[in-house]
């Protein structure tokens, strides 16, 4: 195995968006640095379930027919 092929693995502090902090090992930064997160599982809609779009009135075809159902290619 070659020497010096792996990055330095050290302890850092991770600060969540709600202000909580925890210690973990990482290759990011240097020993004792603080990683401040802008998005984390406590604030992101993918984990919190917020802002979901639901189609209340049928599927995509029903929505299309509702908008464009009166259009026709026939001459009057």
NUZA-470660 format. One record per residue (C-alpha): x, z, y; residue in one letter. Coordinates in pm, 1 decimal, always signed. Layout:
N
PATI          X          Z          Y   code
PATI          X          Z          Y      A
...
//
This chain:
76
PATI          X          Z          Y   code
PATI       +0.0       +0.0       +0.0      X
PATI     +134.0      -93.3     +342.4      X
PATI     +208.2     +182.6     +589.5      X
PATI      +32.1     +193.6     +929.4      X
PATI     -249.7      -45.3     +832.9      X
PATI     -533.5     +201.7     +887.7      X
PATI     -651.7     +312.1    +1234.0      X
PATI     -614.4     +673.5    +1348.6      X
PATI     -908.4     +879.9    +1218.4      X
PATI     -972.9    +1188.3    +1435.5      X
PATI    -1241.1    +1429.6    +1565.1      X
PATI    -1458.0    +1325.0    +1865.2      X
PATI    -1769.8    +1466.6    +2031.0      X
PATI    -2086.7    +1252.6    +2042.8      X
PATI    -2332.5    +1327.9    +2326.3      X
PATI    -2690.6    +1213.8    +2261.0      X
PATI    -2935.6    +1099.9    +2533.8      X
PATI    -3118.5    +1434.4    +2523.0      X
PATI    -2794.9    +1624.2    +2595.3      X
PATI    -2724.4    +1755.4    +2246.8      X
PATI    -2371.2    +1717.8    +2118.1      X
PATI    -2209.5    +1712.9    +1776.1      X
PATI    -1860.2    +1667.1    +1636.8      X
PATI    -1771.4    +1387.7    +1396.3      X
PATI    -1470.2    +1196.8    +1272.9      X
PATI    -1418.5     +846.7    +1411.0      X
PATI    -1166.8     +574.9    +1494.1      X
PATI    -1319.8     +540.4    +1843.7      X
PATI    -1114.2     +670.1    +2138.1      X
PATI     -861.2     +942.7    +2083.1      X
PATI     -865.4    +1305.7    +1963.2      X
PATI    -1113.7    +1516.8    +2164.0      X
PATI    -1283.2    +1229.4    +2353.0      X
PATI    -1660.1    +1238.8    +2419.6      X
PATI    -1873.8     +936.8    +2329.1      X
PATI    -2188.0     +932.8    +2549.2      X
PATI    -2472.6     +733.0    +2393.4      X
PATI    -2715.3     +525.1    +2602.4      X
PATI    -2953.5     +464.4    +2310.2      X
PATI    -2994.0     +684.3    +2002.7      X
PATI    -3256.0     +758.3    +1734.8      X
PATI    -3435.1    +1007.9    +1963.0      X
PATI    -3503.2     +748.5    +2235.1      X
PATI    -3512.1     +399.7    +2077.6      X
PATI    -3857.3     +250.3    +1997.5      X
PATI    -3738.6     +127.5    +1657.1      X
PATI    -3706.5     +490.0    +1543.6      X
PATI    -3975.3     +655.1    +1757.5      X
PATI    -4249.0     +398.5    +1683.9      X
PATI    -4329.8     +328.3    +2048.3      X
PATI    -4442.5       +3.4    +2211.0      X
PATI    -4570.1     -167.5    +1898.1      X
PATI    -4773.2     -482.8    +1945.9      X
PATI    -5075.4     -500.5    +1719.6      X
PATI    -5308.6     -796.5    +1694.5      X
PATI    -5649.3     -632.0    +1719.1      X
PATI    -5867.5     -940.5    +1675.5      X
PATI    -5758.9    -1134.3    +1367.6      X
PATI    -5437.2    -1317.2    +1301.8      X
PATI    -5247.5    -1585.7    +1488.3      X
PATI    -5491.3    -1863.9    +1392.5      X
PATI    -5788.9    -1663.5    +1516.4      X
PATI    -5608.9    -1596.1    +1843.1      X
PATI    -5529.6    -1968.8    +1882.5      X
PATI    -5890.2    -2068.3    +1811.4      X
PATI    -6013.0    -1811.7    +2063.7      X
PATI    -5794.8    -1963.8    +2336.2      X
PATI    -5823.0    -2333.8    +2249.9      X
PATI    -6134.8    -2359.1    +2031.0      X
PATI    -6332.6    -2556.2    +2290.2      X
PATI    -6077.1    -2837.8    +2321.2      X
PATI    -6147.4    -3163.7    +2141.5      X
PATI    -5977.5    -3503.0    +2112.1      X
PATI    -6312.3    -3687.2    +2084.5      X
PATI    -6431.0    -3898.0    +2378.2      X
PATI    -6763.1    -3800.0    +2526.7      X
//
